[in-house]
Amino acid sequence: MLASDVPSPLSRERVAAIAALANLELDDSELDLFARQLAEILAYAEEIQTADTTGVAPTAAVVARHPADRPDVVVPSLDTADALMNAPEATAPFFRVPRVIG
């Protein structure tokens, strides 16, 4: 389906308002182009809504769980003194690092 075949339900004023929200400055040819393109996107979204999804379970994510995904478990951590033991310059509970911003 070509963008020019889709009747634009979006007025140039509506596209200009959307562009203003996105801080975009569009000229007249861009307003016309984006109105057609947005109309095509909305028409495709309507077409997708007609797909039969009977029997398809709702999906919260498209990526399957990875074995590295695990529930958070609280475990004991290092004592502050042990964590700072090998630090070249430390004043509990902080590490001193070289300045990197001039």
Backbone as JSON Lines, residues from 0, in Angstrom:
{"i":0,"aa":"M","n":[0.84,-1.17,0.0],"ca":[0.0,0.0,0.0],"c":[0.89,1.23,0.0]}
{"i":1,"aa":"L","n":[0.64,2.16,-0.88],"ca":[1.42,3.37,-0.96],"c":[0.8,4.44,-0.09]}
{"i":2,"aa":"A","n":[1.67,5.3,0.48],"ca":[1.18,6.37,1.34],"c":[0.22,7.28,0.61]}
{"i":3,"aa":"S","n":[0.43,7.48,-0.7],"ca":[-0.44,8.37,-1.46],"c":[-1.84,7.78,-1.65]}
{"i":4,"aa":"D","n":[-1.98,6.44,-1.49],"ca":[-3.28,5.8,-1.66],"c":[-4.15,5.92,-0.41]}
{"i":5,"aa":"V","n":[-3.53,6.27,0.72],"ca":[-4.26,6.31,1.98],"c":[-4.81,7.7,2.2]}
{"i":6,"aa":"P","n":[-6.11,7.83,2.39],"ca":[-6.65,9.14,2.69],"c":[-6.15,9.59,4.05]}
{"i":7,"aa":"S","n":[-5.68,10.82,4.14],"ca":[-5.08,11.31,5.36],"c":[-6.14,11.78,6.35]}
{"i":8,"aa":"P","n":[-6.29,11.09,7.49],"ca":[-7.22,11.57,8.5],"c":[-6.59,12.68,9.34]}
{"i":9,"aa":"L","n":[-5.33,12.98,9.07],"ca":[-4.62,13.98,9.85],"c":[-4.54,15.28,9.05]}
{"i":10,"aa":"S","n":[-4.95,16.35,9.66],"ca":[-4.83,17.64,8.99],"c":[-3.4,18.12,9.12]}
{"i":11,"aa":"R","n":[-3.03,19.07,8.27],"ca":[-1.69,19.64,8.35],"c":[-1.51,20.31,9.71]}
{"i":12,"aa":"E","n":[-2.61,20.91,10.24],"ca":[-2.53,21.57,11.54],"c":[-2.23,20.57,12.65]}
{"i":13,"aa":"R","n":[-2.85,19.38,12.53],"ca":[-2.63,18.34,13.54],"c":[-1.18,17.86,13.49]}
{"i":14,"aa":"V","n":[-0.65,17.64,12.29],"ca":[0.75,17.22,12.13],"c":[1.68,18.32,12.63]}
{"i":15,"aa":"A","n":[1.35,19.57,12.36],"ca":[2.17,20.69,12.84],"c":[2.17,20.72,14.37]}
{"i":16,"aa":"A","n":[1.02,20.43,14.98],"ca":[0.95,20.41,16.45],"c":[1.79,19.27,17.02]}
{"i":17,"aa":"I","n":[1.74,18.11,16.38],"ca":[2.55,16.97,16.82],"c":[4.04,17.31,16.66]}
{"i":18,"aa":"A","n":[4.4,17.94,15.54],"ca":[5.79,18.34,15.32],"c":[6.23,19.34,16.37]}
{"i":19,"aa":"A","n":[5.37,20.26,16.74],"ca":[5.71,21.24,17.77],"c":[5.97,20.56,19.11]}
{"i":20,"aa":"L","n":[5.18,19.53,19.43],"ca":[5.4,18.79,20.68],"c":[6.76,18.1,20.68]}
{"i":21,"aa":"A","n":[7.22,17.7,19.49],"ca":[8.52,17.03,19.36],"c":[9.64,18.02,19.07]}
{"i":22,"aa":"N","n":[9.33,19.31,19.14],"ca":[10.32,20.36,18.85],"c":[10.92,20.21,17.46]}
{"i":23,"aa":"L","n":[10.07,19.92,16.48],"ca":[10.5,19.8,15.09],"c":[9.96,20.98,14.3]}
{"i":24,"aa":"E","n":[10.8,21.54,13.46],"ca":[10.35,22.59,12.55],"c":[10.2,21.96,11.17]}
{"i":25,"aa":"L","n":[8.97,21.94,10.66],"ca":[8.7,21.31,9.37],"c":[8.21,22.35,8.38]}
{"i":26,"aa":"D","n":[8.67,22.21,7.13],"ca":[8.16,23.09,6.09],"c":[6.9,22.44,5.49]}
{"i":27,"aa":"D","n":[6.27,23.14,4.55],"ca":[4.99,22.67,4.0],"c":[5.09,21.29,3.35]}
{"i":28,"aa":"S","n":[6.18,21.03,2.61],"ca":[6.31,19.73,1.96],"c":[6.48,18.62,2.99]}
{"i":29,"aa":"E","n":[7.19,18.92,4.08],"ca":[7.38,17.91,5.14],"c":[6.07,17.65,5.87]}
{"i":30,"aa":"L","n":[5.27,18.69,6.08],"ca":[3.96,18.48,6.72],"c":[3.1,17.55,5.89]}
{"i":31,"aa":"D","n":[3.09,17.76,4.58],"ca":[2.31,16.88,3.7],"c":[2.84,15.45,3.72]}
{"i":32,"aa":"L","n":[4.16,15.31,3.64],"ca":[4.79,14.0,3.64],"c":[4.48,13.25,4.94]}
{"i":33,"aa":"F","n":[4.67,13.92,6.08],"ca":[4.45,13.25,7.35],"c":[2.98,12.96,7.59]}
{"i":34,"aa":"A","n":[2.09,13.8,7.08],"ca":[0.66,13.52,7.21],"c":[0.33,12.22,6.48]}
{"i":35,"aa":"R","n":[0.88,12.05,5.27],"ca":[0.64,10.81,4.51],"c":[1.27,9.62,5.24]}
{"i":36,"aa":"Q","n":[2.51,9.78,5.72],"ca":[3.18,8.66,6.38],"c":[2.48,8.27,7.68]}
{"i":37,"aa":"L","n":[2.06,9.25,8.45],"ca":[1.33,8.92,9.68],"c":[0.01,8.24,9.38]}
{"i":38,"aa":"A","n":[-0.65,8.68,8.32],"ca":[-1.91,8.03,7.91],"c":[-1.66,6.57,7.54]}
{"i":39,"aa":"E","n":[-0.56,6.31,6.85],"ca":[-0.23,4.93,6.48],"c":[0.05,4.08,7.72]}
{"i":40,"aa":"I","n":[0.76,4.64,8.68],"ca":[1.05,3.91,9.92],"c":[-0.24,3.6,10.67]}
{"i":41,"aa":"L","n":[-1.12,4.58,10.77],"ca":[-2.39,4.37,11.48],"c":[-3.27,3.36,10.75]}
{"i":42,"aa":"A","n":[-3.27,3.38,9.41],"ca":[-4.04,2.41,8.64],"c":[-3.51,1.0,8.88]}
{"i":43,"aa":"Y","n":[-2.19,0.86,8.95],"ca":[-1.6,-0.46,9.2],"c":[-1.93,-0.93,10.61]}
{"i":44,"aa":"A","n":[-1.91,-0.01,11.57],"ca":[-2.27,-0.37,12.94],"c":[-3.71,-0.87,13.0]}
{"i":45,"aa":"E","n":[-4.61,-0.22,12.25],"ca":[-5.99,-0.69,12.2],"c":[-6.08,-2.07,11.56]}
{"i":46,"aa":"E","n":[-5.28,-2.31,10.53],"ca":[-5.27,-3.62,9.87],"c":[-4.8,-4.71,10.84]}
{"i":47,"aa":"I","n":[-3.79,-4.41,11.61],"ca":[-3.27,-5.38,12.58],"c":[-4.31,-5.7,13.64]}
{"i":48,"aa":"Q","n":[-5.14,-4.7,14.02],"ca":[-6.18,-4.93,15.02],"c":[-7.19,-5.97,14.59]}
{"i":49,"aa":"T","n":[-7.29,-6.23,13.28],"ca":[-8.27,-7.2,12.8],"c":[-7.75,-8.64,12.84]}
{"i":50,"aa":"A","n":[-6.48,-8.82,13.21],"ca":[-5.9,-10.17,13.26],"c":[-6.6,-10.99,14.34]}
{"i":51,"aa":"D","n":[-6.89,-12.25,14.01],"ca":[-7.53,-13.15,14.96],"c":[-6.49,-13.65,15.96]}
{"i":52,"aa":"T","n":[-6.63,-13.26,17.2],"ca":[-5.68,-13.68,18.24],"c":[-6.33,-14.65,19.24]}
{"i":53,"aa":"T","n":[-7.42,-15.27,18.81],"ca":[-8.09,-16.24,19.67],"c":[-7.12,-17.37,20.0]}
{"i":54,"aa":"G","n":[-6.98,-17.67,21.27],"ca":[-6.11,-18.75,21.69],"c":[-4.65,-18.35,21.85]}
{"i":55,"aa":"V","n":[-4.33,-17.1,21.6],"ca":[-2.95,-16.65,21.77],"c":[-2.84,-16.01,23.15]}
{"i":56,"aa":"A","n":[-1.94,-16.52,23.94],"ca":[-1.78,-15.99,25.3],"c":[-1.2,-14.58,25.25]}
{"i":57,"aa":"P","n":[-1.63,-13.72,26.18],"ca":[-1.06,-12.38,26.25],"c":[0.45,-12.46,26.48]}
{"i":58,"aa":"T","n":[1.18,-11.54,25.89],"ca":[2.63,-11.53,26.0],"c":[3.08,-10.26,26.71]}
{"i":59,"aa":"A","n":[3.83,-10.42,27.8],"ca":[4.36,-9.27,28.52],"c":[5.71,-8.87,27.94]}
{"i":60,"aa":"A","n":[6.42,-9.82,27.35],"ca":[7.73,-9.53,26.77],"c":[7.94,-10.48,25.6]}
{"i":61,"aa":"V","n":[8.69,-10.04,24.62],"ca":[8.93,-10.88,23.46],"c":[10.22,-11.68,23.6]}
{"i":62,"aa":"V","n":[10.99,-11.4,24.62],"ca":[12.24,-12.11,24.84],"c":[12.0,-13.19,25.9]}
{"i":63,"aa":"A","n":[12.39,-14.39,25.57],"ca":[12.24,-15.48,26.53],"c":[13.18,-15.27,27.71]}
{"i":64,"aa":"R","n":[12.81,-15.81,28.83],"ca":[13.68,-15.68,30.02],"c":[15.01,-16.37,29.76]}
{"i":65,"aa":"H","n":[16.03,-15.78,30.27],"ca":[17.39,-16.27,30.1],"c":[17.79,-16.98,31.39]}
{"i":66,"aa":"P","n":[18.61,-18.03,31.3],"ca":[19.02,-18.72,32.52],"c":[19.69,-17.8,33.54]}
{"i":67,"aa":"A","n":[20.28,-16.69,33.07],"ca":[20.93,-15.77,34.01],"c":[19.9,-14.96,34.78]}
{"i":68,"aa":"D","n":[18.65,-14.91,34.29],"ca":[17.6,-14.22,35.02],"c":[17.25,-15.08,36.24]}
{"i":69,"aa":"R","n":[17.35,-14.48,37.37],"ca":[17.05,-15.21,38.59],"c":[16.4,-14.26,39.59]}
{"i":70,"aa":"P","n":[15.69,-14.78,40.54],"ca":[15.11,-13.9,41.54],"c":[16.21,-13.3,42.42]}
{"i":71,"aa":"D","n":[15.97,-12.09,42.87],"ca":[16.93,-11.47,43.79],"c":[16.89,-12.18,45.12]}
{"i":72,"aa":"V","n":[18.05,-12.5,45.63],"ca":[18.16,-13.17,46.92],"c":[19.12,-12.36,47.78]}
{"i":73,"aa":"V","n":[18.7,-12.05,48.98],"ca":[19.55,-11.28,49.89],"c":[20.61,-12.22,50.45]}
{"i":74,"aa":"V","n":[21.88,-11.83,50.28],"ca":[23.0,-12.59,50.82],"c":[23.91,-11.64,51.58]}
{"i":75,"aa":"P","n":[24.68,-12.16,52.51],"ca":[25.57,-11.28,53.26],"c":[26.61,-10.64,52.33]}
{"i":76,"aa":"S","n":[26.97,-9.4,52.6],"ca":[27.98,-8.73,51.79],"c":[29.23,-8.48,52.64]}
{"i":77,"aa":"L","n":[30.24,-7.93,51.99],"ca":[31.48,-7.66,52.7],"c":[31.29,-6.62,53.79]}
{"i":78,"aa":"D","n":[32.02,-6.79,54.85],"ca":[32.09,-5.78,55.89],"c":[32.81,-4.56,55.31]}
{"i":79,"aa":"T","n":[32.47,-3.37,55.74],"ca":[33.09,-2.15,55.2],"c":[34.6,-2.19,55.33]}
{"i":80,"aa":"A","n":[35.12,-2.61,56.47],"ca":[36.57,-2.67,56.68],"c":[37.21,-3.64,55.69]}
{"i":81,"aa":"D","n":[36.57,-4.79,55.43],"ca":[37.11,-5.76,54.48],"c":[37.09,-5.2,53.06]}
{"i":82,"aa":"A","n":[36.04,-4.47,52.7],"ca":[35.93,-3.9,51.36],"c":[37.0,-2.83,51.13]}
{"i":83,"aa":"L","n":[37.36,-2.08,52.17],"ca":[38.34,-1.01,52.04],"c":[39.77,-1.45,52.31]}
{"i":84,"aa":"M","n":[39.96,-2.7,52.71],"ca":[41.26,-3.2,53.14],"c":[42.35,-3.0,52.08]}
{"i":85,"aa":"N","n":[42.08,-3.26,50.81],"ca":[43.1,-3.18,49.77],"c":[43.06,-1.86,48.98]}
{"i":86,"aa":"A","n":[42.23,-0.93,49.4],"ca":[42.14,0.35,48.69],"c":[43.38,1.2,49.02]}
{"i":87,"aa":"P","n":[44.0,1.82,48.0],"ca":[45.19,2.62,48.26],"c":[44.92,3.82,49.17]}
{"i":88,"aa":"E","n":[43.79,4.48,48.97],"ca":[43.41,5.59,49.84],"c":[41.94,5.41,50.19]}
{"i":89,"aa":"A","n":[41.66,5.2,51.44],"ca":[40.28,4.99,51.85],"c":[40.06,5.61,53.22]}
{"i":90,"aa":"T","n":[38.93,6.25,53.34],"ca":[38.45,6.75,54.62],"c":[37.05,6.21,54.75]}
{"i":91,"aa":"A","n":[36.85,5.3,55.68],"ca":[35.58,4.6,55.78],"c":[34.43,5.59,55.78]}
{"i":92,"aa":"P","n":[33.4,5.36,55.03],"ca":[33.14,4.25,54.13],"c":[33.4,4.6,52.67]}
{"i":93,"aa":"F","n":[34.41,5.46,52.37],"ca":[34.63,5.94,51.01],"c":[35.97,5.51,50.45]}
{"i":94,"aa":"F","n":[36.01,5.34,49.11],"ca":[37.27,5.17,48.37],"c":[37.68,6.54,47.86]}
{"i":95,"aa":"R","n":[38.95,6.86,47.9],"ca":[39.43,8.09,47.29],"c":[39.95,7.73,45.91]}
{"i":96,"aa":"V","n":[39.47,8.47,44.89],"ca":[39.88,8.22,43.52],"c":[40.47,9.52,42.94]}
{"i":97,"aa":"P","n":[41.32,9.38,41.9],"ca":[41.89,10.59,41.3],"c":[40.81,11.46,40.66]}
{"i":98,"aa":"R","n":[41.02,12.76,40.71],"ca":[40.08,13.68,40.09],"c":[40.16,13.55,38.57]}
{"i":99,"aa":"V","n":[39.0,13.44,37.91],"ca":[39.0,13.26,36.47],"c":[38.38,14.45,35.74]}
{"i":100,"aa":"I","n":[37.73,15.34,36.45],"ca":[37.14,16.52,35.85],"c":[37.91,17.73,36.33]}
{"i":101,"aa":"G","n":[38.4,18.53,35.36],"ca":[39.25,19.67,35.71],"c":[38.53,20.9,36.08]}
